Amino acid sequence: MTVTINRNKCGYCGACVAVCSTLALDLKEVRIEVDEELCNSCFICKKVCPVGAIEVKK
């Protein structure tokens, strides 16, 4: 499974980046980048996103 960021919903608050224990998420100037190799599929980022911008795809 992969984590994707819905850029239409994301407000770039950084909440997901702050809780990512594997540092798979990185806040850039106008986007959040996901490093799929570092992601351990815990999906805590999805739970903390205040706007529901994080999606999990198979």
N, CA, C, O and CB atoms as a CASP TS submission, in Angstrom:
PFRMAT TS
TARGET T0000
AUTHOR 0000-0000-0000
METHOD Language model
MODEL 1
PARENT N/A
ATOM      1  N   MET     1       0.840  -1.182   0.000  1.00  0.00           N
ATOM      2  CA  MET     1       0.000   0.000   0.000  1.00  0.00           C
ATOM      3  C   MET     1       0.885   1.244   0.000  1.00  0.00           C
ATOM      4  O   MET     1       1.974   1.260   0.574  1.00  0.00           O
ATOM      5  CB  MET     1      -0.956  -0.001   1.219  1.00  0.00           C
ATOM      6  N   THR     2       0.390   2.265  -0.650  1.00  0.00           N
ATOM      7  CA  THR     2       1.148   3.505  -0.715  1.00  0.00           C
ATOM      8  C   THR     2       0.324   4.663  -0.175  1.00  0.00           C
ATOM      9  O   THR     2      -0.905   4.662  -0.236  1.00  0.00           O
ATOM     10  CB  THR     2       1.589   3.790  -2.152  1.00  0.00           C
ATOM     11  N   VAL     3       1.022   5.629   0.345  1.00  0.00           N
ATOM     12  CA  VAL     3       0.404   6.846   0.862  1.00  0.00           C
ATOM     13  C   VAL     3       0.531   7.922  -0.204  1.00  0.00           C
ATOM     14  O   VAL     3       1.612   8.139  -0.752  1.00  0.00           O
ATOM     15  CB  VAL     3       1.065   7.301   2.209  1.00  0.00           C
ATOM     16  N   THR     4      -0.574   8.592  -0.496  1.00  0.00           N
ATOM     17  CA  THR     4      -0.544   9.716  -1.425  1.00  0.00           C
ATOM     18  C   THR     4      -1.187  10.924  -0.755  1.00  0.00           C
ATOM     19  O   THR     4      -2.025  10.789   0.137  1.00  0.00           O
ATOM     20  CB  THR     4      -1.272   9.364  -2.758  1.00  0.00           C
ATOM     21  N   ILE     5      -0.784  12.083  -1.196  1.00  0.00           N
ATOM     22  CA  ILE     5      -1.311  13.332  -0.647  1.00  0.00           C
ATOM     23  C   ILE     5      -2.222  13.960  -1.694  1.00  0.00           C
ATOM     24  O   ILE     5      -1.803  14.209  -2.825  1.00  0.00           O
ATOM     25  CB  ILE     5      -0.155  14.315  -0.238  1.00  0.00           C
ATOM     26  N   ASN     6      -3.468  14.212  -1.311  1.00  0.00           N
ATOM     27  CA  ASN     6      -4.399  14.903  -2.194  1.00  0.00           C
ATOM     28  C   ASN     6      -4.069  16.391  -2.105  1.00  0.00           C
ATOM     29  O   ASN     6      -4.405  17.052  -1.122  1.00  0.00           O
ATOM     30  CB  ASN     6      -5.908  14.614  -1.803  1.00  0.00           C
ATOM     31  N   ARG     7      -3.419  16.903  -3.122  1.00  0.00           N
ATOM     32  CA  ARG     7      -2.946  18.286  -3.099  1.00  0.00           C
ATOM     33  C   ARG     7      -4.079  19.309  -3.123  1.00  0.00           C
ATOM     34  O   ARG     7      -3.872  20.469  -2.768  1.00  0.00           O
ATOM     35  CB  ARG     7      -2.031  18.527  -4.268  1.00  0.00           C
ATOM     36  N   ASN     8      -5.270  18.889  -3.538  1.00  0.00           N
ATOM     37  CA  ASN     8      -6.412  19.798  -3.523  1.00  0.00           C
ATOM     38  C   ASN     8      -6.940  20.015  -2.111  1.00  0.00           C
ATOM     39  O   ASN     8      -7.548  21.047  -1.827  1.00  0.00           O
ATOM     40  CB  ASN     8      -7.522  19.262  -4.413  1.00  0.00           C
ATOM     41  N   LYS     9      -6.710  19.046  -1.223  1.00  0.00           N
ATOM     42  CA  LYS     9      -7.179  19.147   0.159  1.00  0.00           C
ATOM     43  C   LYS     9      -6.092  19.625   1.121  1.00  0.00           C
ATOM     44  O   LYS     9      -6.386  20.290   2.114  1.00  0.00           O
ATOM     45  CB  LYS     9      -7.705  17.807   0.617  1.00  0.00           C
ATOM     46  N   CYS    10      -4.840  19.287   0.824  1.00  0.00           N
ATOM     47  CA  CYS    10      -3.730  19.528   1.748  1.00  0.00           C
ATOM     48  C   CYS    10      -3.496  21.019   1.969  1.00  0.00           C
ATOM     49  O   CYS    10      -3.416  21.794   1.015  1.00  0.00           O
ATOM     50  CB  CYS    10      -2.455  18.876   1.222  1.00  0.00           C
ATOM     51  N   GLY    11      -3.387  21.413   3.242  1.00  0.00           N
ATOM     52  CA  GLY    11      -3.083  22.795   3.590  1.00  0.00           C
ATOM     53  C   GLY    11      -1.635  22.969   4.012  1.00  0.00           C
ATOM     54  O   GLY    11      -1.231  24.055   4.428  1.00  0.00           O
ATOM     55  N   TYR    12      -0.847  21.898   3.907  1.00  0.00           N
ATOM     56  CA  TYR    12       0.581  21.917   4.213  1.00  0.00           C
ATOM     57  C   TYR    12       0.860  22.369   5.648  1.00  0.00           C
ATOM     58  O   TYR    12       1.777  23.148   5.904  1.00  0.00           O
ATOM     59  CB  TYR    12       1.307  22.827   3.238  1.00  0.00           C
ATOM     60  N   CYS    13       0.044  21.859   6.576  1.00  0.00           N
ATOM     61  CA  CYS    13       0.211  22.222   7.988  1.00  0.00           C
ATOM     62  C   CYS    13       1.395  21.504   8.629  1.00  0.00           C
ATOM     63  O   CYS    13       1.951  21.984   9.617  1.00  0.00           O
ATOM     64  CB  CYS    13      -1.061  21.904   8.764  1.00  0.00           C
ATOM     65  N   GLY    14       1.787  20.349   8.068  1.00  0.00           N
ATOM     66  CA  GLY    14       2.928  19.612   8.584  1.00  0.00           C
ATOM     67  C   GLY    14       2.607  18.633   9.693  1.00  0.00           C
ATOM     68  O   GLY    14       3.523  18.036  10.259  1.00  0.00           O
ATOM     69  N   ALA    15       1.332  18.447  10.025  1.00  0.00           N
ATOM     70  CA  ALA    15       0.960  17.518  11.098  1.00  0.00           C
ATOM     71  C   ALA    15       1.419  16.100  10.777  1.00  0.00           C
ATOM     72  O   ALA    15       1.903  15.391  11.660  1.00  0.00           O
ATOM     73  CB  ALA    15      -0.561  17.539  11.325  1.00  0.00           C
ATOM     74  N   CYS    16       1.275  15.685   9.535  1.00  0.00           N
ATOM     75  CA  CYS    16       1.678  14.336   9.139  1.00  0.00           C
ATOM     76  C   CYS    16       3.195  14.171   9.217  1.00  0.00           C
ATOM     77  O   CYS    16       3.691  13.123   9.630  1.00  0.00           O
ATOM     78  CB  CYS    16       1.188  14.028   7.718  1.00  0.00           C
ATOM     79  N   VAL    17       3.916  15.198   8.824  1.00  0.00           N
ATOM     80  CA  VAL    17       5.380  15.163   8.864  1.00  0.00           C
ATOM     81  C   VAL    17       5.853  15.028  10.305  1.00  0.00           C
ATOM     82  O   VAL    17       6.805  14.300  10.585  1.00  0.00           O
ATOM     83  CB  VAL    17       5.981  16.435   8.213  1.00  0.00           C
ATOM     84  N   ALA    18       5.190  15.726  11.211  1.00  0.00           N
ATOM     85  CA  ALA    18       5.583  15.722  12.622  1.00  0.00           C
ATOM     86  C   ALA    18       5.430  14.355  13.279  1.00  0.00           C
ATOM     87  O   ALA    18       6.185  14.033  14.197  1.00  0.00           O
ATOM     88  CB  ALA    18       4.766  16.734  13.381  1.00  0.00           C
ATOM     89  N   VAL    19       4.476  13.545  12.834  1.00  0.00           N
ATOM     90  CA  VAL    19       4.237  12.244  13.482  1.00  0.00           C
ATOM     91  C   VAL    19       4.896  11.077  12.763  1.00  0.00           C
ATOM     92  O   VAL    19       4.831   9.947  13.246  1.00  0.00           O
ATOM     93  CB  VAL    19       2.758  11.987  13.576  1.00  0.00           C
ATOM     94  N   CYS    20       5.523  11.319  11.635  1.00  0.00           N
ATOM     95  CA  CYS    20       6.123  10.224  10.857  1.00  0.00           C
ATOM     96  C   CYS    20       7.430   9.773  11.513  1.00  0.00           C
ATOM     97  O   CYS    20       8.431  10.488  11.489  1.00  0.00           O
ATOM     98  CB  CYS    20       6.381  10.667   9.384  1.00  0.00           C
ATOM     99  N   SER    21       7.400   8.585  12.092  1.00  0.00           N
ATOM    100  CA  SER    21       8.565   8.078  12.820  1.00  0.00           C
ATOM    101  C   SER    21       9.689   7.608  11.901  1.00  0.00           C
ATOM    102  O   SER    21      10.831   7.477  12.343  1.00  0.00           O
ATOM    103  CB  SER    21       8.148   6.942  13.718  1.00  0.00           C
ATOM    104  N   THR    22       9.383   7.356  10.631  1.00  0.00           N
ATOM    105  CA  THR    22      10.405   6.885   9.699  1.00  0.00           C
ATOM    106  C   THR    22      10.926   8.001   8.792  1.00  0.00           C
ATOM    107  O   THR    22      11.774   7.763   7.933  1.00  0.00           O
ATOM    108  CB  THR    22       9.850   5.758   8.854  1.00  0.00           C
ATOM    109  N   LEU    23      10.419   9.207   8.985  1.00  0.00           N
ATOM    110  CA  LEU    23      10.814  10.375   8.180  1.00  0.00           C
ATOM    111  C   LEU    23      10.516  10.188   6.695  1.00  0.00           C
ATOM    112  O   LEU    23      11.240  10.689   5.835  1.00  0.00           O
ATOM    113  CB  LEU    23      12.299  10.656   8.366  1.00  0.00           C
ATOM    114  N   ALA    24       9.445   9.464   6.412  1.00  0.00           N
ATOM    115  CA  ALA    24       9.045   9.217   5.028  1.00  0.00           C
ATOM    116  C   ALA    24       8.336  10.413   4.411  1.00  0.00           C
ATOM    117  O   ALA    24       8.205  10.494   3.190  1.00  0.00           O
ATOM    118  CB  ALA    24       8.149   8.003   4.957  1.00  0.00           C
ATOM    119  N   LEU    25       7.879  11.338   5.239  1.00  0.00           N
ATOM    120  CA  LEU    25       7.186  12.525   4.741  1.00  0.00           C
ATOM    121  C   LEU    25       8.086  13.737   4.912  1.00  0.00           C
ATOM    122  O   LEU    25       8.766  13.888   5.927  1.00  0.00           O
ATOM    123  CB  LEU    25       5.837  12.737   5.479  1.00  0.00           C
ATOM    124  N   ASP    26       8.079  14.599   3.900  1.00  0.00           N
ATOM    125  CA  ASP    26       8.930  15.782   3.930  1.00  0.00           C
ATOM    126  C   ASP    26       8.120  16.974   3.447  1.00  0.00           C
ATOM    127  O   ASP    26       7.516  16.933   2.375  1.00  0.00           O
ATOM    128  CB  ASP    26      10.206  15.583   3.058  1.00  0.00           C
ATOM    129  N   LEU    27       8.112  18.029   4.239  1.00  0.00           N
ATOM    130  CA  LEU    27       7.383  19.245   3.894  1.00  0.00           C
ATOM    131  C   LEU    27       8.285  20.134   3.050  1.00  0.00           C
ATOM    132  O   LEU    27       9.309  20.628   3.520  1.00  0.00           O
ATOM    133  CB  LEU    27       6.902  19.996   5.170  1.00  0.00           C
ATOM    134  N   LYS    28       7.893  20.326   1.811  1.00  0.00           N
ATOM    135  CA  LYS    28       8.606  21.226   0.904  1.00  0.00           C
ATOM    136  C   LYS    28       7.862  22.555   0.921  1.00  0.00           C
ATOM    137  O   LYS    28       6.906  22.715   1.680  1.00  0.00           O
ATOM    138  CB  LYS    28       8.702  20.632  -0.563  1.00  0.00           C
ATOM    139  N   GLU    29       8.276  23.490   0.115  1.00  0.00           N
ATOM    140  CA  GLU    29       7.659  24.815   0.118  1.00  0.00           C
ATOM    141  C   GLU    29       6.155  24.779  -0.151  1.00  0.00           C
ATOM    142  O   GLU    29       5.387  25.439   0.549  1.00  0.00           O
ATOM    143  CB  GLU    29       8.329  25.687  -0.911  1.00  0.00           C
ATOM    144  N   VAL    30       5.736  24.028  -1.140  1.00  0.00           N
ATOM    145  CA  VAL    30       4.311  24.006  -1.492  1.00  0.00           C
ATOM    146  C   VAL    30       3.773  22.594  -1.683  1.00  0.00           C
ATOM    147  O   VAL    30       2.814  22.384  -2.426  1.00  0.00           O
ATOM    148  CB  VAL    30       4.080  24.805  -2.755  1.00  0.00           C
ATOM    149  N   ARG    31       4.396  21.621  -1.006  1.00  0.00           N
ATOM    150  CA  ARG    31       3.901  20.248  -1.126  1.00  0.00           C
ATOM    151  C   ARG    31       4.509  19.363  -0.043  1.00  0.00           C
ATOM    152  O   ARG    31       5.514  19.705   0.580  1.00  0.00           O
ATOM    153  CB  ARG    31       4.219  19.678  -2.521  1.00  0.00           C
ATOM    154  N   ILE    32       3.875  18.228   0.157  1.00  0.00           N
ATOM    155  CA  ILE    32       4.405  17.182   1.023  1.00  0.00           C
ATOM    156  C   ILE    32       4.873  16.060   0.105  1.00  0.00           C
ATOM    157  O   ILE    32       4.119  15.616  -0.761  1.00  0.00           O
ATOM    158  CB  ILE    32       3.327  16.675   2.072  1.00  0.00           C
ATOM    159  N   GLU    33       6.098  15.601   0.283  1.00  0.00           N
ATOM    160  CA  GLU    33       6.610  14.498  -0.514  1.00  0.00           C
ATOM    161  C   GLU    33       6.649  13.234   0.332  1.00  0.00           C
ATOM    162  O   GLU    33       6.946  13.279   1.526  1.00  0.00           O
ATOM    163  CB  GLU    33       8.012  14.826  -1.073  1.00  0.00           C
ATOM    164  N   VAL    34       6.346  12.104  -0.303  1.00  0.00           N
ATOM    165  CA  VAL    34       6.336  10.803   0.363  1.00  0.00           C
ATOM    166  C   VAL    34       7.461   9.943  -0.206  1.00  0.00           C
ATOM    167  O   VAL    34       7.549   9.750  -1.418  1.00  0.00           O
ATOM    168  CB  VAL    34       4.957  10.097   0.190  1.00  0.00           C
ATOM    169  N   ASP    35       8.310   9.432   0.665  1.00  0.00           N
ATOM    170  CA  ASP    35       9.351   8.482   0.260  1.00  0.00           C
ATOM    171  C   ASP    35       8.812   7.092   0.558  1.00  0.00           C
ATOM    172  O   ASP    35       8.825   6.649   1.706  1.00  0.00           O
ATOM    173  CB  ASP    35      10.727   8.748   1.009  1.00  0.00           C
ATOM    174  N   GLU    36       8.342   6.410  -0.467  1.00  0.00           N
ATOM    175  CA  GLU    36       7.703   5.103  -0.290  1.00  0.00           C
ATOM    176  C   GLU    36       8.648   4.056   0.293  1.00  0.00           C
ATOM    177  O   GLU    36       8.199   3.122   0.957  1.00  0.00           O
ATOM    178  CB  GLU    36       7.166   4.612  -1.614  1.00  0.00           C
ATOM    179  N   GLU    37       9.935   4.200   0.054  1.00  0.00           N
ATOM    180  CA  GLU    37      10.902   3.234   0.590  1.00  0.00           C
ATOM    181  C   GLU    37      11.048   3.355   2.102  1.00  0.00           C
ATOM    182  O   GLU    37      11.353   2.369   2.774  1.00  0.00           O
ATOM    183  CB  GLU    37      12.262   3.426  -0.074  1.00  0.00           C
ATOM    184  N   LEU    38      10.835   4.545   2.642  1.00  0.00           N
ATOM    185  CA  LEU    38      10.937   4.744   4.089  1.00  0.00           C
ATOM    186  C   LEU    38       9.621   4.465   4.818  1.00  0.00           C
ATOM    187  O   LEU    38       9.627   4.157   6.010  1.00  0.00           O
ATOM    188  CB  LEU    38      11.385   6.161   4.381  1.00  0.00           C
ATOM    189  N   CYS    39       8.509   4.569   4.119  1.00  0.00           N
ATOM    190  CA  CYS    39       7.194   4.379   4.742  1.00  0.00           C
ATOM    191  C   CYS    39       7.010   2.936   5.204  1.00  0.00           C
ATOM    192  O   CYS    39       7.245   1.992   4.449  1.00  0.00           O
ATOM    193  CB  CYS    39       6.072   4.764   3.761  1.00  0.00           C
ATOM    194  N   ASN    40       6.583   2.782   6.467  1.00  0.00           N
ATOM    195  CA  ASN    40       6.353   1.432   7.003  1.00  0.00           C
ATOM    196  C   ASN    40       4.863   1.093   7.068  1.00  0.00           C
ATOM    197  O   ASN    40       4.481   0.113   7.707  1.00  0.00           O
ATOM    198  CB  ASN    40       6.973   1.305   8.400  1.00  0.00           C
ATOM    199  N   SER    41       4.034   1.879   6.423  1.00  0.00           N
ATOM    200  CA  SER    41       2.583   1.660   6.323  1.00  0.00           C
ATOM    201  C   SER    41       1.867   1.642   7.661  1.00  0.00           C
ATOM    202  O   SER    41       0.936   0.861   7.855  1.00  0.00           O
ATOM    203  CB  SER    41       2.318   0.372   5.618  1.00  0.00           C
ATOM    204  N   CYS    42       2.290   2.494   8.588  1.00  0.00           N
ATOM    205  CA  CYS    42       1.596   2.575   9.877  1.00  0.00           C
ATOM    206  C   CYS    42       0.340   3.444   9.770  1.00  0.00           C
ATOM    207  O   CYS    42      -0.600   3.274  10.547  1.00  0.00           O
ATOM    208  CB  CYS    42       2.538   3.138  10.958  1.00  0.00           C
ATOM    209  N   PHE    43       0.324   4.367   8.819  1.00  0.00           N
ATOM    210  CA  PHE    43      -0.799   5.247   8.510  1.00  0.00           C
ATOM    211  C   PHE    43      -1.208   6.172   9.654  1.00  0.00           C
ATOM    212  O   PHE    43      -2.351   6.628   9.701  1.00  0.00           O
ATOM    213  CB  PHE    43      -1.968   4.426   8.112  1.00  0.00           C
ATOM    214  N   ILE    44      -0.299   6.449  10.563  1.00  0.00           N
ATOM    215  CA  ILE    44      -0.566   7.438  11.610  1.00  0.00           C
ATOM    216  C   ILE    44      -0.767   8.811  10.964  1.00  0.00           C
ATOM    217  O   ILE    44      -1.570   9.616  11.437  1.00  0.00           O
ATOM    218  CB  ILE    44       0.600   7.481  12.651  1.00  0.00           C
ATOM    219  N   CYS    45      -0.046   9.065   9.901  1.00  0.00           N
ATOM    220  CA  CYS    45      -0.185  10.336   9.190  1.00  0.00           C
ATOM    221  C   CYS    45      -1.625  10.561   8.740  1.00  0.00           C
ATOM    222  O   CYS    45      -2.148  11.670   8.840  1.00  0.00           O
ATOM    223  CB  CYS    45       0.754  10.376   7.981  1.00  0.00           C
ATOM    224  N   LYS    46      -2.257   9.507   8.246  1.00  0.00           N
ATOM    225  CA  LYS    46      -3.652   9.597   7.792  1.00  0.00           C
ATOM    226  C   LYS    46      -4.580   9.949   8.958  1.00  0.00           C
ATOM    227  O   LYS    46      -5.528  10.720   8.803  1.00  0.00           O
ATOM    228  CB  LYS    46      -4.097   8.264   7.141  1.00  0.00           C
ATOM    229  N   LYS    47      -4.293   9.377  10.112  1.00  0.00           N
ATOM    230  CA  LYS    47      -5.142   9.611  11.288  1.00  0.00           C
ATOM    231  C   LYS    47      -5.045  11.040  11.798  1.00  0.00           C
ATOM    232  O   LYS    47      -6.031  11.580  12.300  1.00  0.00           O
ATOM    233  CB  LYS    47      -4.768   8.653  12.400  1.00  0.00           C
ATOM    234  N   VAL    48      -3.871  11.669  11.678  1.00  0.00           N
ATOM    235  CA  VAL    48      -3.696  13.012  12.232  1.00  0.00           C
ATOM    236  C   VAL    48      -4.002  14.130  11.245  1.00  0.00           C
ATOM    237  O   VAL    48      -4.079  15.293  11.642  1.00  0.00           O
ATOM    238  CB  VAL    48      -2.298  13.168  12.726  1.00  0.00           C
ATOM    239  N   CYS    49      -4.174  13.808   9.987  1.00  0.00           N
ATOM    240  CA  CYS    49      -4.435  14.851   8.991  1.00  0.00           C
ATOM    241  C   CYS    49      -5.783  15.513   9.270  1.00  0.00           C
ATOM    242  O   CYS    49      -6.819  14.850   9.221  1.00  0.00           O
ATOM    243  CB  CYS    49      -4.408  14.261   7.556  1.00  0.00           C
ATOM    244  N   PRO    50      -5.779  16.815   9.560  1.00  0.00           N
ATOM    245  CA  PRO    50      -7.025  17.500   9.930  1.00  0.00           C
ATOM    246  C   PRO    50      -8.003  17.697   8.776  1.00  0.00           C
ATOM    247  O   PRO    50      -9.177  17.988   9.008  1.00  0.00           O
ATOM    248  CB  PRO    50      -6.701  18.832  10.517  1.00  0.00           C
ATOM    249  N   VAL    51      -7.540  17.545   7.539  1.00  0.00           N
ATOM    250  CA  VAL    51      -8.414  17.775   6.390  1.00  0.00           C
ATOM    251  C   VAL    51      -8.637  16.534   5.539  1.00  0.00           C
ATOM    252  O   VAL    51      -9.284  16.614   4.495  1.00  0.00           O
ATOM    253  CB  VAL    51      -7.844  18.861   5.534  1.00  0.00           C
ATOM    254  N   GLY    52      -8.115  15.391   5.964  1.00  0.00           N
ATOM    255  CA  GLY    52      -8.316  14.151   5.234  1.00  0.00           C
ATOM    256  C   GLY    52      -7.630  14.108   3.883  1.00  0.00           C
ATOM    257  O   GLY    52      -8.144  13.515   2.935  1.00  0.00           O
ATOM    258  N   ALA    53      -6.468  14.739   3.797  1.00  0.00           N
ATOM    259  CA  ALA    53      -5.754  14.816   2.518  1.00  0.00           C
ATOM    260  C   ALA    53      -4.889  13.600   2.233  1.00  0.00           C
ATOM    261  O   ALA    53      -4.390  13.449   1.119  1.00  0.00           O
ATOM    262  CB  ALA    53      -4.898  16.043   2.489  1.00  0.00           C
ATOM    263  N   ILE    54      -4.705  12.740   3.208  1.00  0.00           N
ATOM    264  CA  ILE    54      -3.833  11.577   3.011  1.00  0.00           C
ATOM    265  C   ILE    54      -4.686  10.370   2.644  1.00  0.00           C
ATOM    266  O   ILE    54      -5.631  10.001   3.341  1.00  0.00           O
ATOM    267  CB  ILE    54      -2.987  11.284   4.289  1.00  0.00           C
ATOM    268  N   GLU    55      -4.311   9.776   1.522  1.00  0.00           N
ATOM    269  CA  GLU    55      -5.049   8.631   1.007  1.00  0.00           C
ATOM    270  C   GLU    55      -4.126   7.421   0.946  1.00  0.00           C
ATOM    271  O   GLU    55      -2.928   7.556   0.694  1.00  0.00           O
ATOM    272  CB  GLU    55      -5.644   8.939  -0.389  1.00  0.00           C
ATOM    273  N   VAL    56      -4.681   6.254   1.175  1.00  0.00           N
ATOM    274  CA  VAL    56      -3.927   5.009   1.109  1.00  0.00           C
ATOM    275  C   VAL    56      -4.415   4.244  -0.117  1.00  0.00           C
ATOM    276  O   VAL    56      -5.609   3.978  -0.258  1.00  0.00           O
ATOM    277  CB  VAL    56      -4.096   4.157   2.425  1.00  0.00           C
ATOM    278  N   LYS    57      -3.488   3.897  -0.995  1.00  0.00           N
ATOM    279  CA  LYS    57      -3.847   3.176  -2.216  1.00  0.00           C
ATOM    280  C   LYS    57      -3.135   1.845  -2.250  1.00  0.00           C
ATOM    281  O   LYS    57      -1.995   1.720  -1.803  1.00  0.00           O
ATOM    282  CB  LYS    57      -3.502   4.001  -3.469  1.00  0.00           C
ATOM    283  N   LYS    58      -3.822   0.852  -2.785  1.00  0.00           N
ATOM    284  CA  LYS    58      -3.236  -0.495  -2.896  1.00  0.00           C
ATOM    285  C   LYS    58      -2.393  -0.596  -4.130  1.00  0.00           C
ATOM    286  O   LYS    58      -1.816  -1.650  -4.398  1.00  0.00           O
ATOM    287  CB  LYS    58      -4.321  -1.571  -2.920  1.00  0.00           C
TER
END
